[in-house]
Amino acid sequence: MSNKPATEVIAAQKRTAPPGTRRKLTVLQVITPKHYSGAERAMTYLSEKLVSRGHRVVVACKFNRLMLEELASRGIEACVLPIRGKLNVAAPFILARFARKISADVIHTHLSTASLWGGLAGKIAGVPCVGHVHWLNHKYWYLFADRWAACSHGVRNHLIGQGLPGERIEVVYNGLDQDWFPWPPDGSAVRRELGLTPDQPVIGTVAHFSAHKGQIYLIQAMARLVKRIPDVCCLLVGAGKGEAQLRSLIAELGLEEYVRLLGYRHDGAGLMRAMDVAVLPSLREGLGIVLIEAGLLGRPAVASDIDGINEVIVDGETGILVPPADADALAVAIEALLEDRAWARQLGRQARARMEEIFTLDAMADRAEAVYYQVVAEHQQRGK
């Protein structure tokens, strides 16, 4: 796949990154999470970076203990409000009142429920709203936003296909701070913790247990891999409604000795240090922040060749892309990397370099700031 989309985003960052002389903003982040995973983490990391740049960021959310602890540990203001649920018609008025209370310059919403109510709140309060689309959502939840941020070109194209105007949709790639991932990575302590030997072939995935994440295809691939690599181990990190089905399939294929379900772990990225190959066999994906983490850890990835993922992984350069829902192709690709460790290390080094170039926290903050200033300026112009 061509790297053109990512290249275009880098060029846009250089053109539109706001100068440091612009006034600092008060940004109201709105999110109503069930979990603390991709979108919630992206919002947290972005908020921390914005605060470090002098902006005031306040997060409005429903109660989520883990996310609130993360926000507090990073010095980010947060307020728990009764805004959950798509039938909660009081939510936009509660958010509008709160936006006025903190004198918000812009409302930045994440995921569908928060975007529905946050967009309406912006109309009520007279505050411009940026609706952030982190997955292949339906446009209806985001119609009240003034502009949209898409986590990938795949998501942007999905929204355009539903009739939203492309000129009002900005791609804001998720980013991570490379300093959180010291180089070179050392997985020896994690392997000892998990009872894995230093040279044992280890693969795995970190993802919510749901059908669209495709873990069943990884388990099916393991049934083929154990015949070729008898000491291979697969780590499945996550939780969700699909866990019973996964456990049943593991038992059915006799893989209890080879596939380990570790449950939800807040240190999922840390557990990837124990893996030789990171796998993401999703059927649908917005971007795949776990692939950015794997790349920063120098781990080559085997992942589905679908929109979003193929903007992170360059086939044959930072990992291997395979057709979705194809256990045989997954097994072949994983085996190739496990059998040729030198090639795997080369792909891992190249993955690290790609993530450092494109998927950085500074780049994410640059794009978000540019969108904020743009939407605020447009709002002020309309008010004249």
N, C-alpha and C positions, 0 to 999 in steps of 0.2 A: 504493500500500500504506500502511496505517496505521503510525504510528510507535509504537504502543502498547507492543510488546515492549521497545524501547529505553527508553521512558519508565518502564516498570516497573522496569527494572534500575537507572536513576538513583535512583528512589525507594528501592529496596532498599539501594543504597549508602549513602544518607543514614540509613536506619534501622539498618543493621547494621555500619557501619564501626567497627572496634574502637577504644576510647579509647586514647590514648597511654600511659596508666598501666599497661596490661597488660604482663606480662613478655615479654621477647624470646624468640623461638623458635629452635631449630635445625631447619632444614628440609632434608631430603634430597630433592633433585630427581633423578629417574631417567629417563633417555632413552637410546635406542640408535639414533641416526640413521644413515641412509644418506647424507643430504644435509645441508646447512645452509640450510633454507628456512623455511616458515611456522611450524610447531610449534617447531622448534629456536630460531628467533629469538624467538618469543614467550616461551619459557622463559628465554632469556638476558636479555631486557629485564626480565622480571618479577624474576628473581634479582637483577639489579643494583639495582632499586628497593627490594627487600626488604633488601638489604645496607645501602643508604643509610638505611633506617629502623631500623637497629640489630640486625636479625636475622642469625644465622649461616646461610649457605646453602652447601651442599656438593652438587656435581653428580656423580652416578655415571653413567658412560657407557662405551660402547665407544670405540675410538680413532677420532676424526674431527678431522683436523688443523685445519681451518678453524674448527670450533666451539671447539676447545680454545684456539686463538689468540684468538678473540673473548672467551672467558671470562677468560683471563689478562689481556687488555688492560683488562677492566672490573673486575679485582680480585676475581673470583669463584673460590672454591676448586673444584677438580675432581679426580676420581680415575678413572683408566681401570681398569675391571674386566672380567673375562671373562664378560659377561652377555648376549651377543648370541645370537639364535636362539631360536625357539619350541620347540625340542627340547632345549634346554640345561637339563636338570633340576637342575644344580648351581647355576644362577643365583639362585634364591630364597634358598638357604642362604648364598651369598656376600654377597648384599645384606643379609640379616638380620644377619649378623656385622658388616658394615660399619655398619649402622644403630645397632647397639649400641655399636660402637667410638666413634662420634661423638656418642653420646647424643642421637639424633634425637628430636624431639618429634612430628614428623609426616613422612610420606613422601608426596611429590607426584610422581605418575608421568605420563608423557606418551607417547602413542601406544601401539599394541597390545602389542608385545613387552615393553616396559618396564612396562606396566600389569599384564600377566599375572604377571610375576616380582616386581614391586614390591609388588603386592597380597598375594601369598603370603608375601613376606618380612615384611610387616607383621604377618601372622598369627603367623609363627614368632617374630618379635622382640617381639611385644606392642606394636607402634607403630601408631597409626591411619594410614590411607592415604586420600588423595584421588586418584582416577583422573581425569585430565584427557582429555576426548575432543575431539580437534581436527577430526574429520572424521566421516563417516557410517559409523562402524565397527560391527561386530557386538558385542553386549553381552558375549559369552562371555569376551573378553579382559579385561574390567573387573569381573568378578563378585566378586573378592576385596577390592575397595575398600570403605571404610566410607561414603564419599560420592563423588559424581561432580561434576566441573566440566565444563560444556558450553560450547564457544566461541560458541554462538548458540542462539537459541530453536529454529531448525531442527534442530540436532543434539539438543537436549533432547527435542523432539517425536519424533525418530527413536528415541531410547532408550526413551521412554515407550511407543512403539508396539511395542517388543520386550518390554515387560513390566516394565521397571525402575520403581520407585516415584518418581513425580514430586517428592514432598516431599523426596527425598534428592538431587535433581539441581539444582545451582545454575548459573545462566548467568554465566560470567565472560568478558566480551568481551575480545578481544585489544586492547591499547592501545599507543600510541606516544607518545614525548615530542615535543611540538610544537616544542621548542627545536632539535630536529635538522633542522627544516625551516624555515629562515629565510624571512620574508615581506617583500616579495614575492619569489617564486622567479625565478631568472635561468637560463635554459637556453642562453644564447649560447655559453658555453665548451664545453658538451657538444655543441652543434651543430657548432661548429668542429672538435672532435675527430673527429666522425663524418663530416665533409665535407658537412654539410647547410647550405643557405642560410638566412639569418635568417627569411625569409617562407615557406619551403617547408612545405606541409601535411604534418605527421608524425603518425602514429598508432602504436600498438604495444601489446604485452602483455609482461608479465614473469611467466613461469610455467614449471613443469616441462613438458617435452615428453612428454605422455601423452594418450591419447585423450579422457579425461574433461575435460581442460582446453579442448578445443574449438578449438585453433588452426586446424584444417582449415577451419572455417567462416569464420574471419577471412581466410584465404587466398582462399577462394571469394568472399568479399565484396570483396576487393581486385580480383579480375577484373572486377567490376562498377564499382568506384570509379575505376579508371584510365581508363575510357571517359569519365567525367564530370570527373575532376580529374587531368589527365595528369601533373602533377609530384608527386603524392602518394607518400609513402614510408611503408612499414610496417616497424617494428623488432620482431623476435621475439627476446626475451632469455630464455635458458634452455638446458637440455640434457636429454637423456633418450632412452629407447628409441624414442620416436616421431619422432626427428629424420630418419631415412631416409625415412619416409613423407611428412613435410612437404617435404623437398627434392624428392622425386619429384613431388609435386603442384605445387610452384612451377614446376618445369621443364615439366610437362605443360600448365600454363596460360600459359606464357611470361611469368612474372612475375619472372624473375631480376633485372631492372633495378629493380624496385619493392619487393621484399620482401628484407630483409636479416636473416640469422640471425647473431646476435652471440655465441652460446654462453652458457655460464653466466658471469654477472658478479656479483661480490659487491656491486658498487655499482649493483644493479638499480634501486633507488629514484632514484639520481642520474641514471641514463639517462632516467628518465621526465621529467626537466626538459626534455628535447628534444622531448617529445611535446605535441601540441595536444590530443589525446584519448587517454585510457587505455582499453584494451579488455580485458574478461575474459569470453570466450564459453563458460564452463564448463558442463558438463552436470550436474555434482555439485560441491558446495563446502560446506565447513564454515562459513566466514565470508568469507575473501578479504582477508588482511592487505594485499595489494598495492593494494586499493581504498582502504584507509585511508591508505596512503602517497600515492596519487594525490590524494586529497582534501586532505591536508595540503600538497601541492604546488600546490593550486589547479587541478588538472586535472579537467575533467568526465570522467565514465566512461560508456562504453556496455557493458552487461553483461547476462548472462542473467537473466531474471526467475525465479529459483529460490530455495528456502529458503536462508537464510544470506546470500546476496548481497543479497536485498531487505530485509535488516535494516541494511545499510550504505548502499545507494543508495536515495534517494527519487526515484522516477520523475518527471521534469520539474522537479525542484528542485535536485538535485545531479548529475544524469546522466540517462541514458535506459536503461530496462529493455526488453529485447526477448525474444521467445520463444526458448528454447534450440534449438540445431541449425537455425537459420534464417538462412542467409547473406544472403538478400535483405533481411530486417529489419535485420540488422547494417549492411549497406551504406547503407540509407536513413537510419538513425540517425546513423551516422558522417558521412555527407555533410551532414546538416542542421547538425551542429555545426561542421564545417569551413567551410561556406558562411556561417554566421552567427556570426562571431567574437565579437561583442558578447554574444550570448546564451551562448556557450560560456564567456566570461569570467565572466558573472554566475553560471552554474552552478558554476564553479570556486570563486568566492568563497563561495558558499553551502555547497559541499562542505567547504571549510576550516572554516567555522563549525560545521558538524555534527560533524566529527571532533574539534574542540577541546572540544565539549560532551560527547560520549559516549565516544569511543574513545581515551581518554587513558591513559597509563601509570599515573598516580595512581589512576584509577578501577579499573583492572585489579588493582593492588596492594591497594586497599581491599577489593575483593570476595574476593581470594585470602586476605587476612588474616582476614576475617570467617569464611570457610569453615574455615581452619586452627583458629581459636579454638573454633569450634563443634564440630569433630570431636574436638579434644583434650578439651574439656569433657565430651563424650558418652563418650569413652573412659575418662576418670577416674571418671565417674559409674558406669559399668558395673563398674569395679574395686572399688567400695566394697561 
